[in-house]
Amino acid sequence: MRTVKASQSAPPAAAADGESYRIKAPASGAWTGREDRVAVRIAGDWHFIEPVQGTALFDQAAEAVMVFRSGWKVALAPPLPSGGTIVDAEARTAISALIAALKALGILTG
């Protein structure tokens, strides 16, 4: 899985070799027309990786895992359990802990 510094629509003013970014729409500057690609700085130039179905990356700024499925997707956390006619405290605690763990890993956001 590739790690990107951030998802943004324009190249940063200064980027070190090896830094990478996910390009958001509308792309501008040196990234114009490169939406959804990953931009990698190599020897002072931008190189672009076109994602294929199932490509995964970790966005450091968003602290989230993203997967390419006809566009970049991020998993949103479901609402915590509440209400209902039968309350199972142990199940709610386990589900809440599972959601918290997935958020901590960056798999779920929200």
N, C-alpha and C positions, 0 to 999 in steps of 0.2 A: 504494500500500500504506500502510495506517495504521500508526502506531507507538503502542504502549501502554506506559505506565510499568511495569506488572506485571499479572499475573493473580491476582486475589484474590476472596474471597467477601464482603467487607464494605468499605464506603467508607472511605477513609483519613480520619484525624482532621482533617487540613487538606489541601485540594487547591486548587491555583491554577486560575483559568480557563484552559481549553485542555488541561488534563491529561486523559488518557483511560486506562481500565483495562478488561481483559477480565474479565467476571464469572464466577467459578467457583461450582459448587454445593458446599454449600448456601448460597445468597445470603442475606444478612441486612441489617437496617437499611433504609436507603432503597433498597437493591437487592433486597429480598425479591421473589421471583417473576420475577426478570430474568436468570436463569442463561443463559449463553452469549452474552449481548449485550455490546456495548461501551458503557461508560458514559463520557460526556464532560461535563466541568464547563464550563458556560456561564452567565455572569452570576450565579454563586453557586448555580445549580441543576444537578441531574444530568439529562442528556438521554441517551436510549438508542437505540442503533443495532442493529437486528436483522440478523444476518448472513444472507446467502443463500449457496447452494452456490458454492464457489470463492472466497469472500471470504478475503483474505490479510492478515495483520498481522505486525508484528515486536514481540515482547515484549522490552523492554529488560532487565528483571530476569533473565529466563531466557536472554537472548541467543540467541533462537531465532525462526525464521519459523514461523508456524502457519497452517493452511488449514482453512476450515470445510467439512466433508464430513459432514453429518448429525451434527455435533459437531466440536469443534476437534481437529485432528490435527497432530502434529509428526513430522518424519522422523527416525528413529533411524539412526545410522551402522551399517553392516554390520560384522561382525567383520573385522579385517585378515586378509589371506590367510596361511594357514600349512598345513603338511602337504601331503598329496597325493603322487602317485607321480612326477609330473614337476614340477620346480621351475623356474620362469622368473623369475629375479631381476629382470629389467627390467620385466616385467608387474607383479610384486608392488610394486616401487618406484613405478610409475606409479599403480597402484590406491591405494596408501597415500597418495601425494601428492594424488590426487583427493579422497579422503575427508577429508584434513586441510584442503584448500581449502574444501570444502563445509561443514565444521565452522566454519572461520574466518568464513565468511559468514553463519553462523547457519541454514543450510539443513538441516544434519544436526545432531543432538545425540547425546550419549552417548559 
